[in-house]
Amino acid sequence: MVSDKIKITNPSGLHLRPAGIFCKEAMRFKSRITFGAKGSTANAKSVLSVLGACVKCGDIIELCCDGEDEELALEAMRGVIETGLGE
C-alpha cells in the first residue's frame, strides 16, 4: 500500500464535475483507491462516496492505493488533482 497527502487546489473542491473526473481516473486502475478527509474514508471509484466526503478547496486528503498497480495509480491520481480536476 502507498499513500500521500494532497491538497485540493481547484476553486470548487470535489463537486460533481471534478468528482466525476476524479472517479474516472481512479477506475482506470485495478488497485483499491480510497482517500481520507475530515475523519472519514471514501472510495475514490464511487462518485457518491467522493461527493459525500464534502471536500472543499484547500482541504488536504490522504490518498491510499493498494494493489498491483498502486504506484502508477497514486501518481496518476496526484497528477489529476494537481492539474485542477478539469477546472
C-alpha positions as CSV (number, residue, x, y, z in Angstrom):
1,M,0.0,0.0,0.0
2,V,1.2,3.5,-0.8
3,S,-0.3,6.8,0.3
4,D,0.3,10.5,0.1
5,K,-1.3,13.7,1.4
6,I,-2.5,16.0,-1.3
7,K,-4.1,19.5,-1.1
8,I,-7.2,20.1,-3.2
9,T,-6.5,23.3,-5.1
10,N,-9.3,23.7,-7.6
11,P,-11.7,26.5,-6.5
12,S,-14.8,24.5,-6.1
13,G,-13.4,21.4,-4.4
14,L,-14.8,18.0,-5.3
15,H,-18.2,18.9,-6.6
16,L,-20.0,16.9,-9.3
17,R,-17.8,17.5,-12.4
18,P,-14.4,17.3,-10.7
19,A,-15.7,14.2,-8.7
20,G,-16.6,12.5,-11.9
21,I,-13.1,13.2,-13.4
22,F,-11.5,12.0,-10.1
23,C,-13.5,8.8,-10.2
24,K,-13.0,8.2,-13.9
25,E,-9.2,8.4,-13.3
26,A,-9.4,6.0,-10.3
27,M,-11.4,3.4,-12.3
28,R,-8.5,3.1,-14.8
29,F,-6.6,1.1,-12.1
30,K,-7.1,-2.4,-10.6
31,S,-5.9,-1.2,-7.2
32,R,-8.2,-0.2,-4.4
33,I,-8.1,3.6,-4.2
34,T,-9.5,5.4,-1.2
35,F,-9.0,8.7,0.5
36,G,-9.4,10.1,4.0
37,A,-10.9,13.5,4.6
38,K,-12.4,15.1,7.6
39,G,-12.2,12.0,9.7
40,S,-13.9,9.7,7.2
41,T,-12.8,7.4,4.3
42,A,-14.2,7.5,0.8
43,N,-14.0,5.1,-2.2
44,A,-12.3,7.1,-5.0
45,K,-14.1,4.9,-7.6
46,S,-17.6,6.0,-6.4
47,V,-18.9,9.4,-7.3
48,L,-21.4,9.3,-4.4
49,S,-18.7,8.4,-2.0
50,V,-16.5,11.2,-3.3
51,L,-19.3,13.8,-3.1
52,G,-20.3,12.6,0.4
53,A,-16.8,13.4,1.6
54,C,-17.6,17.1,1.1
55,V,-14.0,18.1,0.1
56,K,-13.6,21.8,-0.4
57,C,-10.8,23.9,-1.9
58,G,-7.8,23.9,0.5
59,D,-8.7,20.6,2.2
60,I,-5.9,18.0,2.4
61,I,-6.8,14.4,1.6
62,E,-4.8,11.3,2.3
63,L,-4.9,9.2,-0.9
64,C,-4.3,5.5,-0.4
65,C,-3.7,3.0,-3.2
66,D,-3.4,-0.8,-2.6
67,G,-2.9,-3.4,-5.3
68,E,-0.8,-4.5,-8.2
69,D,-0.7,-1.1,-9.9
70,E,-0.7,1.1,-6.7
71,E,2.4,3.2,-7.6
72,L,1.0,4.1,-11.0
73,A,-2.4,4.8,-9.5
74,L,-1.0,7.1,-6.9
75,E,1.0,9.1,-9.4
76,A,-2.0,9.4,-11.8
77,M,-4.4,10.5,-9.0
78,R,-1.8,13.0,-7.8
79,G,-1.5,14.3,-11.3
80,V,-5.2,14.7,-11.9
81,I,-5.6,16.6,-8.6
82,E,-2.6,18.9,-9.2
83,T,-3.9,19.8,-12.7
84,G,-7.1,21.1,-11.2
85,L,-9.6,18.3,-12.0
86,G,-10.7,19.9,-15.2
87,E,-11.2,23.4,-13.8
